[in-house]
Amino acid sequence: MTEMAWRPGRRVAIAGAGPGGISAALEMLRQGYDVRVFEKAPEPKPLGGAVLLSSPVLAVLRHYGVDVGPSFGSKTLVEFRNNKGKVRARLPFNEKVESALGIDGWHYGVLRATAFRKMLELLPDGVIVPDRAVSGYEDTSAGIRVVFENAAPVEADLLIGADGIRSKVSAQAFGDPGLFHVGLRVWLAWCEDWGGLDRSTGAITHARDVQASYFPMLHEGKPGWEWWIVEKSGETAEAPEDVEAHLRKRLSHFAAPLPAFAERTDFSTQVFRWEIYNRPSLTSWTTGRVACVGDAVHPVSPYAAYGMGMAIEDGYFLGRALGGCDLSDRAAVSKAFARYERERVSYVNHHVEFARKLGQQFHHAAAPVGILRDMVFDNTRVLEKLITKDYLADAEVMSLNLKELHVT
Ligand SMILES: Cc1cc2nc3c(=O)[nH]c(=O)nc-3n(C[C@H](O)[C@H](O)[C@H](O)COP(=O)(O)OP(=O)(O)OC[C@H]3O[C@@H](n4cnc5c(N)ncnc54)[C@H](O)[C@@H]3O)c2cc1C
């Protein structure tokens, strides 16, 4: 442990230095707590590739002190299209949200490493304690003892489980997560910009049961592209031996510009495979002196494109709910946890379940249903209505309620 303050009643231990853990740390520090983030890896390291972050997430990052100005990310209008390029839905912007948050548009493409580094830079030295694998905890009347695989236990007042999809903290608090493969895998890739493509728009593009998509992103102010493929997979499915040949073939079934991305991508360093696991939704994310954030309680399928964003929001909402209260006051902590759950659990569960449902509809519909689905999506505005109702509507309400983050 470092020499930084560790005062009884203010001690917050966080398991995991991913986006959720770092966000929780930043807000808890703002609220005047003494914070340690225990990370099992020798240094915090983001997953590879790029992410789409939405404007409420940018507003949270700005509140922490991250410069979310024009060089942070690439503003992106997101369209759903079929594989021939026909537009099926546009994700509309909400002008009220834009002006309240003072952020144009809704989605921004950013290289994950850049966003993550900018958050890490805001943490004072010594907050992150690397090489500490949390194995569990003991909730005692005096506080909480955090137990490690490879170091002596640490006494704290609160433990935040931000240790990802295979969270030890969440498993002890809420039992076996019952992880299941959702039947999908994602190949996530990125490449530098080569000029000539419209950089205002990203597209989520579907063939009968494969998705190939792209969006513009910025990396340290430099333009680039993220592209990805979503395809069927399974617990025992083998990955193709020649990944490059496999992905080129997939892209060849889609309209321009998708096939062109293969020509600019280094398949040995710029492509990541992601098998998608989910868990049944939990109705509670806190117990005693323990609260969880991010994938530890709600791993997300790619359709919401929002797992990193939701983990960042969770950390903010949890810190805001605690509001600087005395952590040795169990009644105050319970009240804060109840507020956190009220504000987050059903909102997030809805997004996770909607993402899973869309994934099923697009990739696992039997042939006649898939044909009918494509006819309806190609010729009506049903898809746009679905997304507006089930993805955007409550995110907009949440954004309008985050008054302390508003600029107007
Ligand atoms: C390929 C890919 C693409 C994605 N695309 C997007 C996207 O476009 N937009 C989006 O918003 N989200 C996206 N996501 C989802 C997003 O990355 C996750 O939802 C997000 O990283 C969750 O953050 P987290 O902090 O909860 O967990 P994690 O990022 O998993 O971080 C957990 C941390 O805890 C550490 N840890 C684990 N166990 C222990 C332990 N026992 N003790 C101490 N430390 C431990 C880990 O080393 C890690 O640092 C994507 C994910 C993947 C894999």
The ligand as an SDF file (V2000), in Angstrom:
LIG
                    3D

 53 58  0  0  0  0  0  0  0  0999 V2000
  -14.0350   -6.6160  -28.5130 C   0  0  0  0  0  0  0  0  0  0  0  0
  -14.9410   -5.7710  -27.6630 C   0  0  0  0  0  0  0  0  0  0  0  0
  -15.6240   -4.6930  -28.2070 C   0  0  0  0  0  0  0  0  0  0  0  0
  -16.4450   -3.8750  -27.4450 C   0  0  0  0  0  0  0  0  0  0  0  0
  -17.0410   -2.7800  -28.0000 N   0  0  0  0  0  0  0  0  0  0  0  0
  -17.6940   -1.8860  -27.2020 C   0  0  0  0  0  0  0  0  0  0  0  0
  -18.2120   -0.6460  -27.7250 C   0  0  0  0  0  0  0  0  0  0  0  0
  -18.1200   -0.3310  -28.9230 O   0  0  0  0  0  0  0  0  0  0  0  0
  -18.8090    0.2330  -26.8620 N   0  0  0  0  0  0  0  0  0  0  0  0
  -18.9260   -0.0390  -25.5350 C   0  0  0  0  0  0  0  0  0  0  0  0
  -19.4360    0.8290  -24.7820 O   0  0  0  0  0  0  0  0  0  0  0  0
  -18.5010   -1.2450  -25.0230 N   0  0  0  0  0  0  0  0  0  0  0  0
  -17.8780   -2.1560  -25.8180 C   0  0  0  0  0  0  0  0  0  0  0  0
  -17.4300   -3.3480  -25.3100 N   0  0  0  0  0  0  0  0  0  0  0  0
  -17.7690   -3.7130  -23.9500 C   0  0  0  0  0  0  0  0  0  0  0  0
  -16.8550   -3.0930  -22.9460 C   0  0  0  0  0  0  0  0  0  0  0  0
  -15.5080   -3.2620  -23.2910 O   0  0  0  0  0  0  0  0  0  0  0  0
  -17.0820   -3.6950  -21.5730 C   0  0  0  0  0  0  0  0  0  0  0  0
  -18.4640   -3.6910  -21.2840 O   0  0  0  0  0  0  0  0  0  0  0  0
  -16.3170   -2.8580  -20.5410 C   0  0  0  0  0  0  0  0  0  0  0  0
  -14.9200   -3.0290  -20.7290 O   0  0  0  0  0  0  0  0  0  0  0  0
  -16.6990   -3.2380  -19.1250 C   0  0  0  0  0  0  0  0  0  0  0  0
  -15.9100   -2.4960  -18.2370 O   0  0  0  0  0  0  0  0  0  0  0  0
  -15.6270   -3.0360  -16.7780 P   0  0  0  0  0  0  0  0  0  0  0  0
  -14.7610   -1.9950  -16.1390 O   0  0  0  0  0  0  0  0  0  0  0  0
  -16.8920   -3.4100  -16.1360 O   0  0  0  0  0  0  0  0  0  0  0  0
  -14.8370   -4.4250  -16.9570 O   0  0  0  0  0  0  0  0  0  0  0  0
  -13.4680   -4.7470  -17.6900 P   0  0  0  0  0  0  0  0  0  0  0  0
  -13.1870   -3.8170  -18.7960 O   0  0  0  0  0  0  0  0  0  0  0  0
  -13.5230   -6.2100  -18.0000 O   0  0  0  0  0  0  0  0  0  0  0  0
  -12.3610   -4.4980  -16.5680 O   0  0  0  0  0  0  0  0  0  0  0  0
  -12.2110   -5.3780  -15.4550 C   0  0  0  0  0  0  0  0  0  0  0  0
  -10.8270   -5.1600  -14.8350 C   0  0  0  0  0  0  0  0  0  0  0  0
  -10.7510   -5.9500  -13.6580 O   0  0  0  0  0  0  0  0  0  0  0  0
   -9.5170   -6.6600  -13.6400 C   0  0  0  0  0  0  0  0  0  0  0  0
   -9.7510   -7.8530  -12.8310 N   0  0  0  0  0  0  0  0  0  0  0  0
  -10.4140   -8.9870  -13.1870 C   0  0  0  0  0  0  0  0  0  0  0  0
  -10.4440   -9.8530  -12.1610 N   0  0  0  0  0  0  0  0  0  0  0  0
   -9.7990   -9.2480  -11.1250 C   0  0  0  0  0  0  0  0  0  0  0  0
   -9.5060   -9.6320   -9.7920 C   0  0  0  0  0  0  0  0  0  0  0  0
   -9.9060  -10.8340   -9.2910 N   0  0  0  0  0  0  0  0  0  0  0  0
   -8.8240   -8.7840   -8.9890 N   0  0  0  0  0  0  0  0  0  0  0  0
   -8.4220   -7.5600   -9.4550 C   0  0  0  0  0  0  0  0  0  0  0  0
   -8.6600   -7.1510  -10.7400 N   0  0  0  0  0  0  0  0  0  0  0  0
   -9.3460   -7.9770  -11.5490 C   0  0  0  0  0  0  0  0  0  0  0  0
   -9.2280   -6.9300  -15.1040 C   0  0  0  0  0  0  0  0  0  0  0  0
   -7.8410   -7.1860  -15.3130 O   0  0  0  0  0  0  0  0  0  0  0  0
   -9.6820   -5.6020  -15.7400 C   0  0  0  0  0  0  0  0  0  0  0  0
   -8.6650   -4.6410  -15.6950 O   0  0  0  0  0  0  0  0  0  0  0  0
  -16.6300   -4.1860  -26.0820 C   0  0  0  0  0  0  0  0  0  0  0  0
  -15.9730   -5.3000  -25.5080 C   0  0  0  0  0  0  0  0  0  0  0  0
  -15.1250   -6.0920  -26.2890 C   0  0  0  0  0  0  0  0  0  0  0  0
  -14.4140   -7.2820  -25.6600 C   0  0  0  0  0  0  0  0  0  0  0  0
  1  2  1  0
  2  3  1  0
  2 52  2  0
  3  4  2  0
  4  5  1  0
  4 50  1  0
  5  6  2  0
  6  7  1  0
  6 13  1  0
  7  8  2  0
  7  9  1  0
  9 10  1  0
 10 11  2  0
 10 12  1  0
 12 13  2  0
 13 14  1  0
 14 15  1  0
 14 50  1  0
 15 16  1  0
 16 17  1  0
 16 18  1  0
 18 19  1  0
 18 20  1  0
 20 21  1  0
 20 22  1  0
 22 23  1  0
 23 24  1  0
 24 25  2  0
 24 26  1  0
 24 27  1  0
 27 28  1  0
 28 29  2  0
 28 30  1  0
 28 31  1  0
 31 32  1  0
 32 33  1  0
 33 34  1  0
 33 48  1  0
 34 35  1  0
 35 36  1  0
 35 46  1  0
 36 37  1  0
 36 45  1  0
 37 38  2  0
 38 39  1  0
 39 40  1  0
 39 45  2  0
 40 41  1  0
 40 42  2  0
 42 43  1  0
 43 44  2  0
 44 45  1  0
 46 47  1  0
 46 48  1  0
 48 49  1  0
 50 51  2  0
 51 52  1  0
 52 53  1  0
M  END
$$$$
